[in-house]
Amino acid sequence: MKLSHIDGGKPFDWDRASDDYAKFRDIYPNSFYKKIVDFGLCKRDQHILDLGTGTGVLPRHLSTYGASFVGVDISENQIARAKELSKGRGIEYIAAPAEDIDFPDGTFDNALACQCYIYFDQNALLPKLYKALKPEGRFCVMSLIWLHEESPIAAASEALVLEYNPSWSGAGFTRPKFNNRGIPSGFDIDTSLGFEVDFSYSFDIPISFTREKWHGRIRACRGIGASSMTEKEIAAFDAEHIAFLEKQRASFKIMHSAVFCVLKKYSLDDLTAGQIFHKHVLGV
């Protein structure tokens, strides 16, 4: 994949990071999942679409609350790992770009997208998602980002990734600010495409890591494991990052910020912000 607004337009491939992703990206604490459930987005008997599902982390955990899931991801390797990790859970997975979804109108109660919205073509995706959701359906865009300013370990790891991959645009994140429409900073959501903000929410989560798990988490990021770096370059990064971590305590916590932006569909009788969308995209 190659996108002009990510990593300076350098290509990246999540297939390459699938093994590390499956092992080290399942870091969301129970409080993160509980918040999604409390929002009413994964209640019992609801049918949920998880876009950019990766190795199926969200469906695997949230299906325990009684919802059924379809997970979609562009990476065939990640979908393969998701299927392996989800055996017996009744979760359906589809290897395809999110923009290629094609479901009957009103198929899903709600949709989720965690750590992946920046990769989507909103103009292609949102009209299809609008139709695939039920009239009261919600679309929750989420992120869980480490706060480098509050962790010398996270800051040093970021700096080292940038030494090896200066084009990586995944560094330097801070707690979000919300604009007058409720959209968090870093969430480039076009509210002319059928959805408006219902509500947004964020909270801090300290997450515990061992040295091995933190190294794996960094390896599984776009800046290393999914990057276009050579195997030799990645091995050099590994050696330097492991040497740094060996000087740190055996376990530690990294403060993260969990961010949720819950979108709702414009109603068909809306004649203001949704007017252009309904006339020219939906044809009504």
C-alpha positions as CSV (number, residue, x, y, z in Angstrom):
1,M,0.0,0.0,0.0
2,K,1.2,3.5,-0.8
3,L,-0.6,6.7,0.4
4,S,0.7,10.2,0.0
5,H,-0.4,11.3,3.5
6,I,1.3,8.4,5.3
7,D,5.1,8.0,5.8
8,G,5.9,10.5,3.1
9,G,4.3,8.3,0.4
10,K,6.7,5.4,1.1
11,P,5.0,1.9,0.6
12,F,4.1,-0.3,3.5
13,D,2.6,-3.8,3.7
14,W,0.8,-5.1,6.8
15,D,1.3,-8.7,5.5
16,R,4.9,-8.4,6.5
17,A,4.0,-7.7,10.1
18,S,1.3,-10.3,10.6
19,D,3.2,-12.7,12.9
20,D,4.3,-9.9,15.2
21,Y,0.9,-8.3,15.0
22,A,-0.8,-11.5,16.0
23,K,1.5,-12.0,19.0
24,F,2.0,-8.4,20.2
25,R,-0.8,-6.1,19.2
26,D,-3.5,-7.7,21.4
27,I,-2.8,-5.1,24.1
28,Y,-6.2,-3.5,24.7
29,P,-7.3,-3.8,28.4
30,N,-10.7,-4.8,29.5
31,S,-11.6,-1.1,30.2
32,F,-11.3,-0.4,26.5
33,Y,-13.7,-3.1,25.5
34,K,-16.0,-2.3,28.3
35,K,-16.3,1.3,27.1
36,I,-17.4,0.1,23.6
37,V,-20.0,-2.1,25.2
38,D,-21.2,0.8,27.5
39,F,-21.6,2.9,24.4
40,G,-24.2,0.3,23.2
41,L,-22.1,-0.6,20.2
42,C,-21.7,-4.4,20.8
43,K,-24.7,-5.5,22.7
44,R,-26.1,-9.1,22.7
45,D,-27.6,-10.1,19.4
46,Q,-26.2,-7.1,17.5
47,H,-24.5,-7.7,14.2
48,I,-21.2,-5.8,13.9
49,L,-18.8,-4.9,11.1
50,D,-15.2,-4.5,12.1
51,L,-13.2,-2.6,9.4
52,G,-9.5,-3.0,9.3
53,T,-9.8,-5.9,11.6
54,G,-6.2,-7.0,11.4
55,T,-5.8,-10.3,13.3
56,G,-9.4,-10.0,14.7
57,V,-8.4,-8.5,18.0
58,L,-11.7,-6.6,18.5
59,P,-14.1,-9.3,17.3
60,R,-12.4,-12.0,19.4
61,H,-12.8,-10.0,22.6
62,L,-16.1,-8.2,21.9
63,S,-17.9,-11.3,20.7
64,T,-17.9,-12.6,24.3
65,Y,-20.5,-9.9,25.1
66,G,-23.0,-11.7,22.7
67,A,-22.6,-9.7,19.4
68,S,-21.8,-11.4,16.1
69,F,-19.0,-10.1,13.9
70,V,-17.8,-9.8,10.3
71,G,-14.2,-8.6,10.2
72,V,-12.7,-7.1,7.0
73,D,-9.0,-6.4,6.3
74,I,-7.0,-5.7,3.1
75,S,-4.1,-8.0,4.4
76,E,-4.6,-11.6,3.5
77,N,-1.9,-12.7,6.0
78,Q,-3.6,-10.9,8.8
79,I,-7.0,-12.4,7.9
80,A,-5.4,-15.8,7.9
81,R,-4.1,-15.2,11.4
82,A,-7.5,-13.9,12.5
83,K,-9.1,-17.1,11.3
84,E,-6.6,-19.2,13.2
85,L,-7.0,-17.2,16.4
86,S,-10.8,-17.2,16.2
87,K,-11.5,-20.9,15.6
88,G,-14.8,-21.9,17.1
89,R,-16.0,-18.4,17.8
90,G,-18.3,-18.1,14.7
91,I,-16.6,-14.9,13.5
92,E,-16.7,-14.3,9.7
93,Y,-13.6,-12.8,8.1
94,I,-13.2,-11.3,4.6
95,A,-9.8,-10.4,3.0
96,A,-10.6,-7.2,1.0
97,P,-10.2,-3.5,1.1
98,A,-12.7,-1.8,3.3
99,E,-13.9,0.2,0.3
100,D,-14.9,-3.0,-1.5
101,I,-17.6,-4.0,1.1
102,D,-20.8,-5.0,-0.5
103,F,-23.6,-6.0,1.9
104,P,-27.4,-5.7,1.6
105,D,-28.9,-2.5,3.0
106,G,-29.3,-2.5,6.8
107,T,-27.1,-5.6,7.4
108,F,-25.3,-4.3,10.4
109,D,-26.3,-2.7,13.7
110,N,-23.0,-0.9,14.1
111,A,-19.5,-0.7,12.7
112,L,-16.1,-0.3,14.2
113,A,-12.7,0.9,12.9
114,C,-9.7,0.9,15.3
115,Q,-6.3,2.2,14.5
116,C,-7.1,2.1,10.7
117,Y,-9.3,5.0,9.6
118,I,-6.4,6.9,8.1
119,Y,-5.9,4.2,5.5
120,F,-9.5,4.4,4.1
121,D,-10.8,6.3,1.1
122,Q,-13.7,8.0,2.8
123,N,-15.4,9.0,-0.5
124,A,-15.5,5.3,-1.5
125,L,-16.2,3.8,1.9
126,L,-18.8,6.0,3.7
127,P,-21.6,5.8,1.1
128,K,-21.4,2.0,1.2
129,L,-21.2,1.9,5.0
130,Y,-24.2,4.2,5.2
131,K,-26.3,1.7,3.3
132,A,-24.9,-1.3,5.1
133,L,-25.9,0.1,8.5
134,K,-29.4,0.0,9.9
135,P,-31.2,3.4,10.3
136,E,-30.0,3.8,13.9
137,G,-26.6,2.3,13.2
138,R,-23.5,3.9,14.6
139,F,-19.9,3.9,13.3
140,C,-17.2,4.1,16.0
141,V,-13.7,5.3,14.9
142,M,-11.1,4.5,17.6
143,S,-7.5,4.7,18.4
144,L,-5.2,3.7,21.3
145,I,-1.9,5.7,21.1
146,W,1.0,5.7,23.5
147,L,2.0,9.1,25.0
148,H,5.7,9.5,24.3
149,E,5.9,12.6,26.4
150,E,5.0,10.7,29.5
151,S,7.4,7.7,29.0
152,P,11.1,8.0,28.4
153,I,11.0,4.4,27.1
154,A,8.3,5.2,24.5
155,A,10.1,8.4,23.5
156,A,13.4,6.5,23.0
157,S,11.7,3.8,21.0
158,E,10.1,6.4,18.7
159,A,13.4,8.1,18.2
160,L,15.1,4.9,17.3
161,V,12.4,4.0,14.8
162,L,12.8,7.4,13.2
163,E,16.6,6.9,12.9
164,Y,15.9,3.8,10.8
165,N,12.8,5.0,9.0
166,P,12.8,8.9,9.0
167,S,9.6,9.0,6.9
168,W,7.5,7.2,9.5
169,S,4.6,9.5,10.4
170,G,3.4,7.4,13.4
171,A,5.4,9.3,16.0
172,G,4.7,12.3,18.2
173,F,1.1,11.8,19.1
174,T,-0.4,13.5,22.2
175,R,-3.9,13.5,23.8
176,P,-6.5,14.6,21.4
177,K,-8.2,18.0,21.1
178,F,-11.8,18.2,19.8
179,N,-13.0,20.7,17.3
180,N,-16.4,22.4,17.4
181,R,-18.0,19.4,15.6
182,G,-16.6,16.9,18.2
183,I,-14.0,15.4,15.9
184,P,-10.7,14.5,17.7
185,S,-7.4,15.8,16.4
186,G,-5.9,13.2,14.0
187,F,-9.3,11.9,12.9
188,D,-9.8,13.4,9.5
189,I,-13.5,12.6,9.2
190,D,-15.5,14.2,6.4
191,T,-19.0,14.9,7.8
192,S,-20.4,15.7,4.4
193,L,-20.5,12.0,3.5
194,G,-23.6,10.8,5.4
195,F,-22.3,10.8,9.0
196,E,-22.1,13.3,11.8
197,V,-20.6,13.1,15.2
198,D,-22.9,11.6,17.8
199,F,-20.3,12.0,20.6
200,S,-16.6,11.7,21.3
201,Y,-14.8,10.5,24.3
202,S,-11.2,9.8,25.5
203,F,-9.5,8.5,28.6
204,D,-6.0,7.5,29.7
205,I,-5.0,3.8,30.0
206,P,-1.7,2.8,31.5
207,I,-0.7,-0.5,29.8
208,S,1.9,-2.9,31.3
209,F,4.7,-4.4,29.1
210,T,7.7,-6.6,29.6
211,R,10.8,-5.7,27.6
212,E,9.9,-8.5,25.1
213,K,6.3,-7.4,24.7
214,W,7.3,-3.7,24.2
215,H,9.9,-4.7,21.6
216,G,7.3,-6.8,19.8
217,R,4.7,-3.9,20.0
218,I,7.3,-1.6,18.3
219,R,8.3,-4.2,15.7
220,A,4.6,-4.7,14.9
221,C,4.1,-1.0,14.0
222,R,4.0,0.4,10.5
223,G,7.4,2.1,11.0
224,I,9.2,-1.2,11.3
225,G,7.4,-4.5,10.6
226,A,5.1,-3.2,7.9
227,S,7.6,-0.8,6.4
228,S,9.6,-1.2,3.2
229,M,12.8,-1.6,5.2
230,T,15.0,-4.6,4.3
231,E,15.4,-7.6,6.6
232,K,18.9,-6.5,7.3
233,E,17.8,-3.1,8.4
234,I,15.1,-4.5,10.6
235,A,17.6,-6.9,12.2
236,A,19.9,-3.9,12.9
237,F,17.0,-2.1,14.5
238,D,16.1,-5.2,16.6
239,A,19.6,-5.4,17.9
240,E,19.8,-1.8,18.9
241,H,16.3,-1.6,20.4
242,I,16.8,-4.8,22.4
243,A,20.1,-3.5,23.7
244,F,18.3,-0.4,24.9
245,L,15.5,-2.3,26.5
246,E,18.0,-4.6,28.4
247,K,19.0,-1.5,30.3
248,Q,15.4,-0.9,31.4
249,R,13.5,-2.6,34.2
250,A,12.0,-6.0,33.4
251,S,8.4,-4.6,33.3
252,F,7.0,-1.1,33.0
253,K,3.8,0.8,32.1
254,I,3.3,3.0,29.1
255,M,0.5,5.6,29.3
256,H,-1.9,5.4,26.4
257,S,-4.8,7.6,25.3
258,A,-7.9,5.8,24.1
259,V,-10.0,7.9,21.7
260,F,-13.5,7.2,20.5
261,C,-15.5,9.2,17.9
262,V,-19.0,7.7,17.4
263,L,-20.7,8.8,14.2
264,K,-24.4,8.5,13.4
265,K,-26.1,8.5,10.0
266,Y,-27.9,11.6,8.7
267,S,-31.6,11.0,8.5
268,L,-33.1,11.2,5.0
269,D,-35.2,14.3,5.9
270,D,-32.0,16.3,6.9
271,L,-31.9,19.3,4.5
272,T,-28.7,20.8,5.9
273,A,-25.3,19.2,6.1
274,G,-26.4,15.9,4.6
275,Q,-28.3,17.4,1.7
276,I,-25.5,17.0,-0.9
277,F,-24.7,13.5,0.2
278,H,-28.3,12.3,-0.1
279,K,-28.9,13.9,-3.5
280,H,-25.7,13.0,-5.2
281,V,-24.5,9.8,-3.5
282,L,-27.7,8.1,-2.5
283,G,-29.8,9.5,-5.3
284,V,-32.7,10.6,-3.1
